[in-house]
Amino acid sequence: MARVTVEFINTCSSCAGSESAIRSTASRFADSVDVRIYNAGQDFDYLRKYGPVSKGTLIINGKKKYDNLSSDLIERVIAEAVGGAKET
């Protein structure tokens, strides 16, 4: 099964809660998920891929973007992307 790529562009200090929720949720699917966290102002790799981002944004497999984040949404979209794979 292909691994799911979860990217998060952290644009502000209030996004830290979303970052920890992403890491926590992804750790439950450790064998199926790769996580990449970009910090705006420090990391610039995401600019070439996604352009300028001014709001904390979660990106699944480089295609689906979510910028209105909550812990429930983060858990749901990562679980859906993994396809209901067994949690570790």
N, CA, C and O atoms as a GROMACS GRO file, in nm:
protein
  352
    1MET      N    1   0.084  -0.117   0.000
    1MET     CA    2   0.000   0.000   0.000
    1MET      C    3   0.089   0.125   0.000
    1MET      O    4   0.189   0.129   0.071
    2ALA      N    5   0.052   0.225  -0.079
    2ALA     CA    6   0.129   0.349  -0.088
    2ALA      C    7   0.117   0.429   0.040
    2ALA      O    8   0.013   0.429   0.106
    3ARG      N    9   0.225   0.495   0.074
    3ARG     CA   10   0.225   0.579   0.194
    3ARG      C   11   0.152   0.710   0.166
    3ARG      O   12   0.156   0.761   0.054
    4VAL      N   13   0.086   0.761   0.266
    4VAL     CA   14   0.015   0.888   0.258
    4VAL      C   15   0.111   0.999   0.298
    4VAL      O   16   0.182   0.987   0.398
    5THR      N   17   0.115   1.106   0.220
    5THR     CA   18   0.197   1.221   0.251
    5THR      C   19   0.110   1.329   0.314
    5THR      O   20   0.013   1.374   0.254
    6VAL      N   21   0.145   1.368   0.434
    6VAL     CA   22   0.073   1.473   0.506
    6VAL      C   23   0.170   1.590   0.524
    6VAL      O   24   0.274   1.576   0.588
    7GLU      N   25   0.135   1.705   0.467
    7GLU     CA   26   0.218   1.824   0.480
    7GLU      C   27   0.137   1.931   0.552
    7GLU      O   28   0.016   1.944   0.532
    8PHE      N   29   0.204   2.006   0.636
    8PHE     CA   30   0.138   2.115   0.708
    8PHE      C   31   0.225   2.238   0.698
    8PHE      O   32   0.344   2.235   0.728
    9ILE      N   33   0.164   2.348   0.655
    9ILE     CA   34   0.233   2.476   0.647
    9ILE      C   35   0.191   2.556   0.770
    9ILE      O   36   0.077   2.602   0.779
   10ASN      N   37   0.284   2.572   0.862
   10ASN     CA   38   0.260   2.642   0.988
   10ASN      C   39   0.293   2.789   0.967
   10ASN      O   40   0.410   2.825   0.949
   11THR      N   41   0.190   2.874   0.968
   11THR     CA   42   0.212   3.014   0.938
   11THR      C   43   0.217   3.105   1.061
   11THR      O   44   0.258   3.221   1.051
   12CYS      N   45   0.176   3.054   1.177
   12CYS     CA   46   0.171   3.140   1.296
   12CYS      C   47   0.180   3.056   1.423
   12CYS      O   48   0.168   2.934   1.419
   13SER      N   49   0.200   3.122   1.534
   13SER     CA   50   0.214   3.051   1.660
   13SER      C   51   0.084   2.984   1.704
   13SER      O   52   0.088   2.885   1.777
   14SER      N   53  -0.030   3.035   1.661
   14SER     CA   54  -0.156   2.971   1.699
   14SER      C   55  -0.179   2.841   1.623
   14SER      O   56  -0.270   2.765   1.657
   15CYS      N   57  -0.099   2.814   1.522
   15CYS     CA   58  -0.110   2.690   1.446
   15CYS      C   59  -0.040   2.573   1.516
   15CYS      O   60  -0.047   2.459   1.470
   16ALA      N   61   0.026   2.600   1.627
   16ALA     CA   62   0.099   2.496   1.699
   16ALA      C   63   0.006   2.384   1.745
   16ALA      O   64   0.047   2.267   1.747
   17GLY      N   65  -0.116   2.417   1.780
   17GLY     CA   66  -0.213   2.314   1.820
   17GLY      C   67  -0.246   2.222   1.705
   17GLY      O   68  -0.261   2.101   1.725
   18SER      N   69  -0.258   2.278   1.585
   18SER     CA   70  -0.285   2.195   1.467
   18SER      C   71  -0.165   2.106   1.438
   18SER      O   72  -0.180   1.989   1.401
   19GLU      N   73  -0.046   2.161   1.453
   19GLU     CA   74   0.076   2.083   1.429
   19GLU      C   75   0.083   1.963   1.522
   19GLU      O   76   0.115   1.853   1.478
   20SER      N   77   0.055   1.983   1.650
   20SER     CA   78   0.060   1.871   1.744
   20SER      C   79  -0.050   1.770   1.716
   20SER      O   80  -0.029   1.650   1.734
   21ALA      N   81  -0.168   1.815   1.674
   21ALA     CA   82  -0.277   1.723   1.638
   21ALA      C   83  -0.239   1.639   1.516
   21ALA      O   84  -0.271   1.520   1.510
   22ILE      N   85  -0.172   1.700   1.420
   22ILE     CA   86  -0.127   1.627   1.301
   22ILE      C   87  -0.024   1.522   1.339
   22ILE      O   88  -0.034   1.407   1.297
   23ARG      N   89   0.075   1.561   1.418
   23ARG     CA   90   0.178   1.464   1.459
   23ARG      C   91   0.117   1.350   1.541
   23ARG      O   92   0.153   1.233   1.522
   24SER      N   93   0.026   1.382   1.631
   24SER     CA   94  -0.037   1.280   1.714
   24SER      C   95  -0.120   1.183   1.631
   24SER      O   96  -0.109   1.061   1.649
   25THR      N   97  -0.200   1.235   1.540
   25THR     CA   98  -0.284   1.150   1.456
   25THR      C   99  -0.198   1.066   1.363
   25THR      O  100  -0.223   0.947   1.346
   26ALA      N  101  -0.098   1.126   1.302
   26ALA     CA  102  -0.011   1.053   1.210
   26ALA      C  103   0.066   0.942   1.282
   26ALA      O  104   0.094   0.839   1.222
   27SER      N  105   0.099   0.962   1.408
   27SER     CA  106   0.173   0.860   1.482
   27SER      C  107   0.090   0.732   1.500
   27SER      O  108   0.146   0.624   1.515
   28ARG      N  109  -0.041   0.745   1.498
   28ARG     CA  110  -0.127   0.626   1.509
   28ARG      C  111  -0.122   0.543   1.381
   28ARG      O  112  -0.155   0.425   1.384
   29PHE      N  113  -0.082   0.603   1.271
   29PHE     CA  114  -0.070   0.533   1.143
   29PHE      C  115   0.075   0.537   1.096
   29PHE      O  116   0.102   0.555   0.977
   30ALA      N  117   0.168   0.519   1.186
   30ALA     CA  118   0.310   0.540   1.160
   30ALA      C  119   0.363   0.466   1.038
   30ALA      O  120   0.449   0.517   0.967
   31ASP      N  121   0.312   0.346   1.011
   31ASP     CA  122   0.361   0.268   0.899
   31ASP      C  123   0.306   0.316   0.765
   31ASP      O  124   0.354   0.273   0.660
   32SER      N  125   0.205   0.403   0.767
   32SER     CA  126   0.137   0.443   0.645
   32SER      C  127   0.147   0.592   0.613
   32SER      O  128   0.103   0.634   0.506
   33VAL      N  129   0.203   0.672   0.701
   33VAL     CA  130   0.200   0.817   0.685
   33VAL      C  131   0.339   0.879   0.696
   33VAL      O  132   0.416   0.846   0.786
   34ASP      N  133   0.369   0.968   0.602
   34ASP     CA  134   0.489   1.052   0.609
   34ASP      C  135   0.443   1.194   0.638
   34ASP      O  136   0.355   1.246   0.570
   35VAL      N  137   0.501   1.257   0.738
   35VAL     CA  138   0.462   1.393   0.777
   35VAL      C  139   0.576   1.489   0.746
   35VAL      O  140   0.692   1.461   0.774
   36ARG      N  141   0.541   1.604   0.687
   36ARG     CA  142   0.638   1.710   0.662
   36ARG      C  143   0.575   1.840   0.712
   36ARG      O  144   0.467   1.879   0.666
   37ILE      N  145   0.642   1.906   0.804
   37ILE     CA  146   0.596   2.033   0.860
   37ILE      C  147   0.683   2.145   0.804
   37ILE      O  148   0.806   2.141   0.815
   38TYR      N  149   0.620   2.243   0.743
   38TYR     CA  150   0.690   2.362   0.693
   38TYR      C  151   0.658   2.478   0.788
   38TYR      O  152   0.542   2.497   0.825
   39ASN      N  153   0.757   2.554   0.825
   39ASN     CA  154   0.738   2.674   0.906
   39ASN      C  155   0.760   2.795   0.817
   39ASN      O  156   0.870   2.818   0.766
   40ALA      N  157   0.654   2.873   0.798
   40ALA     CA  158   0.663   2.992   0.714
   40ALA      C  159   0.771   3.084   0.771
   40ALA      O  160   0.779   3.105   0.892
   41GLY      N  161   0.852   3.139   0.682
   41GLY     CA  162   0.960   3.227   0.725
   41GLY      C  163   1.091   3.153   0.749
   41GLY      O  164   1.197   3.216   0.751
   42GLN      N  165   1.085   3.021   0.766
   42GLN     CA  166   1.206   2.941   0.785
   42GLN      C  167   1.224   2.842   0.671
   42GLN      O  168   1.335   2.824   0.621
   43ASP      N  169   1.115   2.778   0.629
   43ASP     CA  170   1.118   2.681   0.520
   43ASP      C  171   1.055   2.745   0.397
   43ASP      O  172   0.954   2.815   0.406
   44PHE      N  173   1.116   2.720   0.283
   44PHE     CA  174   1.065   2.781   0.160
   44PHE      C  175   1.035   2.677   0.052
   44PHE      O  176   0.994   2.713  -0.059
   45ASP      N  177   1.054   2.549   0.082
   45ASP     CA  178   1.030   2.443  -0.015
   45ASP      C  179   0.884   2.441  -0.061
   45ASP      O  180   0.855   2.410  -0.177
   46TYR      N  181   0.793   2.474   0.029
   46TYR     CA  182   0.652   2.466  -0.005
   46TYR      C  183   0.610   2.573  -0.107
   46TYR      O  184   0.511   2.556  -0.178
   47LEU      N  185   0.685   2.683  -0.114
   47LEU     CA  186   0.647   2.792  -0.206
   47LEU      C  187   0.644   2.747  -0.351
   47LEU      O  188   0.554   2.784  -0.426
   48ARG      N  189   0.740   2.669  -0.390
   48ARG     CA  190   0.745   2.621  -0.528
   48ARG      C  191   0.628   2.526  -0.557
   48ARG      O  192   0.573   2.526  -0.667
   49LYS      N  193   0.590   2.447  -0.458
   49LYS     CA  194   0.482   2.350  -0.477
   49LYS      C  195   0.344   2.412  -0.468
   49LYS      O  196   0.256   2.381  -0.549
   50TYR      N  197   0.324   2.501  -0.369
   50TYR     CA  198   0.190   2.548  -0.338
   50TYR      C  199   0.171   2.699  -0.348
   50TYR      O  200   0.059   2.748  -0.336
   51GLY      N  201   0.278   2.773  -0.368
   51GLY     CA  202   0.268   2.918  -0.374
   51GLY      C  203   0.260   2.977  -0.235
   51GLY      O  204   0.269   2.905  -0.135
   52PRO      N  205   0.241   3.109  -0.228
   52PRO     CA  206   0.232   3.175  -0.098
   52PRO      C  207   0.109   3.128  -0.020
   52PRO      O  208   0.000   3.113  -0.076
   53VAL      N  209   0.127   3.105   0.108
   53VAL     CA  210   0.019   3.061   0.196
   53VAL      C  211   0.017   3.154   0.316
   53VAL      O  212   0.121   3.178   0.378
   54SER      N  213  -0.100   3.206   0.349
   54SER     CA  214  -0.108   3.300   0.461
   54SER      C  215  -0.190   3.245   0.578
   54SER      O  216  -0.211   3.314   0.678
   55LYS      N  217  -0.235   3.121   0.566
   55LYS     CA  218  -0.314   3.058   0.671
   55LYS      C  219  -0.263   2.916   0.689
   55LYS      O  220  -0.229   2.850   0.591
   56GLY      N  221  -0.259   2.868   0.813
   56GLY     CA  222  -0.215   2.730   0.837
   56GLY      C  223  -0.291   2.634   0.748
   56GLY      O  224  -0.414   2.634   0.747
   57THR      N  225  -0.218   2.552   0.672
   57THR     CA  226  -0.280   2.468   0.570
   57THR      C  227  -0.230   2.324   0.581
   57THR      O  228  -0.110   2.299   0.592
   58LEU      N  229  -0.324   2.230   0.578
   58LEU     CA  230  -0.295   2.086   0.578
   58LEU      C  231  -0.313   2.037   0.435
   58LEU      O  232  -0.414   2.066   0.372
   59ILE      N  233  -0.215   1.963   0.384
   59ILE     CA  234  -0.220   1.913   0.248
   59ILE      C  235  -0.200   1.762   0.252
   59ILE      O  236  -0.102   1.713   0.309
   60ILE      N  237  -0.293   1.690   0.191
   60ILE     CA  238  -0.288   1.544   0.187
   60ILE      C  239  -0.248   1.499   0.047
   60ILE      O  240  -0.314   1.534  -0.051
   61ASN      N  241  -0.140   1.423   0.038
   61ASN     CA  242  -0.090   1.369  -0.088
   61ASN      C  243  -0.069   1.475  -0.195
   61ASN      O  244  -0.083   1.446  -0.314
   62GLY      N  245  -0.036   1.596  -0.156
   62GLY     CA  246  -0.006   1.702  -0.250
   62GLY      C  247  -0.125   1.751  -0.329
   62GLY      O  248  -0.108   1.830  -0.423
   63LYS      N  249  -0.246   1.707  -0.295
   63LYS     CA  250  -0.364   1.741  -0.376
   63LYS      C  251  -0.475   1.807  -0.297
   63LYS      O  252  -0.526   1.912  -0.337
   64LYS      N  253  -0.514   1.747  -0.186
   64LYS     CA  254  -0.626   1.800  -0.108
   64LYS      C  255  -0.574   1.898  -0.004
   64LYS      O  256  -0.487   1.864   0.076
   65LYS      N  257  -0.630   2.019  -0.006
   65LYS     CA  258  -0.586   2.123   0.087
   65LYS      C  259  -0.699   2.159   0.183
   65LYS      O  260  -0.815   2.170   0.143
   66TYR      N  261  -0.663   2.175   0.309
   66TYR     CA  262  -0.757   2.214   0.414
   66TYR      C  263  -0.696   2.329   0.491
   66TYR      O  264  -0.583   2.319   0.539
   67ASP      N  265  -0.770   2.438   0.504
   67ASP     CA  266  -0.715   2.550   0.580
   67ASP      C  267  -0.807   2.598   0.692
   67ASP      O  268  -0.774   2.694   0.762
   68ASN      N  269  -0.918   2.534   0.710
   68ASN     CA  270  -1.008   2.565   0.820
   68ASN      C  271  -1.000   2.447   0.916
   68ASN      O  272  -1.091   2.364   0.920
   69LEU      N  273  -0.893   2.440   0.994
   69LEU     CA  274  -0.857   2.318   1.066
   69LEU      C  275  -0.914   2.311   1.208
   69LEU      O  276  -0.927   2.410   1.278
   70SER      N  277  -0.948   2.189   1.245
   70SER     CA  278  -0.984   2.155   1.382
   70SER      C  279  -0.926   2.017   1.409
   70SER      O  280  -0.889   1.946   1.316
   71SER      N  281  -0.918   1.978   1.535
   71SER     CA  282  -0.865   1.845   1.568
   71SER      C  283  -0.948   1.735   1.505
   71SER      O  284  -0.893   1.637   1.455
   72ASP      N  285  -1.080   1.750   1.507
   72ASP     CA  286  -1.168   1.649   1.447
   72ASP      C  287  -1.144   1.635   1.297
   72ASP      O  288  -1.137   1.524   1.245
   73LEU      N  289  -1.132   1.749   1.228
   73LEU     CA  290  -1.108   1.746   1.084
   73LEU      C  291  -0.974   1.679   1.054
   73LEU      O  292  -0.964   1.596   0.964
   74ILE      N  293  -0.872   1.715   1.128
   74ILE     CA  294  -0.738   1.658   1.107
   74ILE      C  295  -0.743   1.506   1.122
   74ILE      O  296  -0.691   1.434   1.037
   75GLU      N  297  -0.803   1.459   1.229
   75GLU     CA  298  -0.813   1.314   1.251
   75GLU      C  299  -0.891   1.246   1.140
   75GLU      O  300  -0.852   1.139   1.092
   76ARG      N  301  -1.001   1.307   1.098
   76ARG     CA  302  -1.086   1.247   0.995
   76ARG      C  303  -1.016   1.238   0.860
   76ARG      O  304  -1.019   1.133   0.796
   77VAL      N  305  -0.953   1.347   0.815
   77VAL     CA  306  -0.893   1.345   0.682
   77VAL      C  307  -0.770   1.254   0.676
   77VAL      O  308  -0.746   1.191   0.573
   78ILE      N  309  -0.693   1.247   0.782
   78ILE     CA  310  -0.578   1.156   0.781
   78ILE      C  311  -0.626   1.011   0.781
   78ILE      O  312  -0.573   0.929   0.706
   79ALA      N  313  -0.725   0.980   0.862
   79ALA     CA  314  -0.780   0.843   0.866
   79ALA      C  315  -0.839   0.806   0.730
   79ALA      O  316  -0.820   0.694   0.684
   80GLU      N  317  -0.910   0.899   0.666
   80GLU     CA  318  -0.968   0.871   0.534
   80GLU      C  319  -0.859   0.850   0.431
   80GLU      O  320  -0.870   0.761   0.346
   81ALA      N  321  -0.753   0.930   0.437
   81ALA     CA  322  -0.644   0.918   0.341
   81ALA      C  323  -0.573   0.783   0.354
   81ALA      O  324  -0.533   0.722   0.254
   82VAL      N  325  -0.559   0.738   0.476
   82VAL     CA  326  -0.495   0.608   0.499
   82VAL      C  327  -0.589   0.497   0.453
   82VAL      O  328  -0.545   0.386   0.421
   83GLY      N  329  -0.717   0.526   0.449
   83GLY     CA  330  -0.814   0.429   0.401
   83GLY      C  331  -0.862   0.334   0.509
   83GLY      O  332  -0.894   0.218   0.483
   84GLY      N  333  -0.865   0.385   0.631
   84GLY     CA  334  -0.911   0.300   0.741
   84GLY      C  335  -0.812   0.193   0.778
   84GLY      O  336  -0.849   0.091   0.836
   85ALA      N  337  -0.684   0.216   0.744
   85ALA     CA  338  -0.581   0.119   0.780
   85ALA      C  339  -0.579   0.100   0.930
   85ALA      O  340  -0.614   0.191   1.005
   86LYS      N  341  -0.537  -0.015   0.972
   86LYS     CA  342  -0.531  -0.046   1.114
   86LYS      C  343  -0.432   0.047   1.184
   86LYS      O  344  -0.319   0.064   1.139
   87GLU      N  345  -0.475   0.107   1.294
   87GLU     CA  346  -0.389   0.194   1.372
   87GLU      C  347  -0.284   0.113   1.444
   87GLU      O  348  -0.309  -0.001   1.484
   88THR      N  349  -0.164   0.173   1.459
   88THR     CA  350  -0.056   0.102   1.530
   88THR      C  351  -0.043   0.154   1.671
   88THR      O  352   0.042   0.106   1.746
   0.00000   0.00000   0.00000
